Amino acid sequence: MADYVADLRDIRFVLFEFLKIQELQKTGLFKDFGKDDYESFLTEAYRFAREVLAPINEVGDREGVRFEDGRVVIPAAFVEAYQRYREGGWVGAVQSQEVGGIGLPWVMGQVIHEFFLGACLSFSLTTGLSEGVIGLLTDFGTDEMKRLFVPKLISAEWSGTMCLTEPQAGSDVGASRCTATRLPNGRYRIEGTKIFITGGDHDMADNVVHAVLARTPDAPAGSKGLSLFIVPKYRPTDEGEKGEFNDVKAGRIEHKMGIKGSPTCVMNFGEDGGCEGWLLGNEMDGIKIMFHMMNEARVMVGCQGMTLGAAAYQAALAYARERLQGPHITKMKDPKAPKVPIIEHPDVRRMLMWQKSVTEGLRALLYATAYYADQARATDDPALKDKYQGWLELLTPICKAYGSDMGYKACDLAVQTLGGYGYVTEYPVEQYLRDARIAAIYEGTNGIQALDLVGRKLGLKGGSVFMGYLKEVQTFVGKMKGHPTLGKNVARLGDAANQVGQVAMKFATVGSQDVVFPTLNAYPFLESFGHVSAAFYLLQEALLADEQLQKMFKEAGATSLTDRRKLIEDNPEARFYHGKVQSAQFFCTYVLPEVKSKTETILSGDKSAMDVVF
Amino acid sequence: MKILVTAKRVTDPDAKIRLKPDGSGIETAGLEYKLNPFCENALEAAISLVEAHGGEAVAVTLGDDAAVQNLRTALAMGAARGIQVKVTDAELDSDLTARILARVFEAEKPDLFLLGKQAVDGDSNQVGQLVAEVLGLPQACFASKIQVTDGKVLVTREVDGGLETLELTLPAVITADLRLNQPRLPKLPDILKAKRKEVKTLTPADLGVEATRKVETVSYEAPPQRAGGVRVKTVQELVEKLKNEAKVL
């Protein structure tokens, strides 16, 4: 059985040394939580992930989900784990205390997500969606709807889903055909079929509460005519208990490349005309409300890429330390030279370092983005609120697309690190790779994310949000480019940020006449911006780490290179800080320069992909 | 029913322990800590007994301020309050630990004292037995089952070659084995509540314990690296080697 390992030292570093989330305690909203409390939640969440979720990860993959006599059957181990999840009260972690949650900041929610999604993605998808539906109900539901649905969702007795996709309406969500007709009782009759519904039906929870996009009779075509409904499998009684069947049935399940323990269902609503839905907000507000939810859901999907990449890296690292192959490179010609662990080999080190620096960069990006959202909620200063809310909007497509793509690539390099053993099911990395692949697809494909970035986010507040972020990067570069160890790479960040700015300008000037140009290049632009933001956080972390490391050298009286090396080797703290500096150096040297070539590609104006006749 | 129960902070049993270069102790930088797994069994038993019979479970730890973090886990599991006796691990031996715990017992006057059968860091497996001796109480160690009825307690314990059931009068000292139960994981709302529960901090001096040790630790060293094996050709050669090289025959 594969063990799940997370880099707790790096997680604590991001939380308490880089972001300093303990300072949220000064705000009214999060006054209940100090560092010790975060530490308790972190410890217990990690323990739950390792003891309850990690052991079912492989089981879910091997057993998979079955569809028998109209029933979705998931592995028994998942049902048991869900029971413990429910008892633990984990769904309520970031929900407000008014609705029965704990009220933790979202950045701690990221930590819990990193553990739970990393330990067993298949399981934690369903529970993650419950959080989304609770959010919809608390923000847009009537008091009556909150009363009927929220307590059972918070206690995890019921679970939630998001039903957007239909066979003809995938990325083009506006093509939805599901209908909603107003009934005399104020509710709506829901009819139609939704596909690819994660957690659509299962026997872990007593009831499944769907958020369904559907069109009212006179509504216009396209996404603007859609409304959003809460549609339970079983209607709640007046007391909010599970009541009569609401004509919601799973039609079949998908057989997938990964996340095999998660039921992906075709859902039929109102086949017998007996399905009722509760309207969220107003008619035709459906898309607007969905977008409100989108930031959280999309950042969570980015977290899936990051956490599986990070878990795969931990597995690769452990393997590389143990696996003996070949002599050390400097003793290649000596047939009697002892075999060394493959972690000694330069090419293996290159792959491990890519995984380390990229997953650390993603972690910092994701946690920082969640922390911006917390600060936006917690601050009383309207200017700061605007700034952080803007950054959250801007970085959401980066978190989602860049997080899922780079996380997947980290899993891929982990497989490569293990060689043949990476490809076989005896080791966990091939499952991480297959499971991670979905993150680039659902919750808006990464192509859609790039369009969101270029079409919507660059122009936020007349472009001032994007320019403000780049300015923050350049201010940092201006201040730190003379730094003795990291200055050179800080300067590289400045160049890359300039290039990203240059492309954005070009999009703005050319885009109005030639809409193909920005859309064709939206994706490489998103990658470039992702590299810049990851480097920005990694370098800030590295400067902090370098400061700590120099302090340790001084305290230990380590002045010579040999003494310093010895301290780094012997003292785990020194090794960690040194590793942070190396992560930034590696990322800025091996990954960040890709921005330059992507910029050159984009600015070339090449249209071969459009000119070709396939 | 009032139960006193231990909640010791130990190094993560999965962590690779390294020694300080001078052999004066283990390298603690970067180490993860946990609640001692055997203490978790004791806690689970204490909390379940309180749930069944009423009363309260009081968790006690001997350690520095970092140990309070693990004491909070015990409180999140369901202990009503906590007691920290502030000492560092290096100042303790089993005898002193037992004498301190005995004083805590006398101050709290519980019906039952539950301990982990051993802590997974030092693995001494002495403290429960010593506490019973200091207090002059009946003891049952390595419990795999505990039943409380009318002022008496039946303890099934694992001994060589089978199970033994002892009947003890209360108050008594019981140490928990892994097979006693499956410790619960703390619930999220209880983690939040745990921080509002009382934790009293005492020193050995407050308890009137003289902080002297019977055991002095001279130095730590790692076990010798395992040397490669050899293939023997005959049984005679094997016996020869076992006798003269390994000196086990």
Interface residues (C-beta under 8 A of the other chain):
Chain A: L8 R9 D32 D36 D37 E39 S40 F41 T43 E44 R47 F48 E51 V52 R84 E87 G88 G89 W90 G92 A93 I102 D570 N571 P572 E573 R575 F576
Chain B: P21 E27 A29 G30 L31 E32 Q69 R72 T73 A76 L185 P186 K187 L188 P189 I191 L192 A194 K195
